[in-house]
Amino acid sequence: MHGTIPSEYSADFEDQLMEGNVYKINMFQVTKRKQSHNAVPLQKMLYLSSTTRIEQINDNLDKYPQHYFQFATMDDIIARTDREYFMTDVIGLLTSMTPISSIQISPKQVSANITGQSSAKNLTVHKRDIFIKLLR
């Protein structure tokens, strides 16, 4: 499940949540997922707010996996072409990569979703192409 904490509540949860721990979460909202760059392929996400209560679980931790991956097949990747809804996990062999280069991105290519604000001017970013041979 994917969740979000609005910035106005982030300080409230900063000391309550630690990566790798297991929690019972009460009093949250369920909302539509973001339009793109979602970590898990679900249509809904958790929205934590000032009413949300968090309790750390310390018993029977071995029944909860610490990491979860859903590796994509080539068919999955092709189906996701030009659709940035979900981030994708693959298992592959890195066969080569290009040197890092600087490129210009026009304001139309820069989404407020990524930068947090829209821009009226070109943005300079660094990029590197990688080539992966899928193993699954």
Phi, psi and omega in degrees: 000146178251142178223164178223148176239116178300150185303327181292344178250357187300322180295327180296329185258352187304317182271353182267337185244131177224131181303135179098344178271163179251137184227149166261125184242125179239156173063053175243166175258156172249126183233171173294149177292167174294165181288332183207171176057045178271138184285332180232147184277066178237156181273346183236162177214161177278144177235108181272142182221191183295339180272350183293137178242136183236132178231125179286136178260128183243354183257146176055042183293338182293345179275356178251119179293141181284329180228153178221130176227143173237092187289136183274144172270172177299323177298319177299315182296316179298319180295334181268002181304133179061018176231112185263032183295314187235142173285147189243139175254136176225159170248123183200171178259121177287112184267330176191165175209152181272163173295158176290134178226159177264136177228159177259134177244130181286159179303329180293332180275341182269117181268140175299338177297328184269312186270345183088349177204155178274158184234144178265352183235165178297149180245133176266127179228163177259143179219157176214130176272140176236150181237123186235133172264117181293138181253355179231000000 
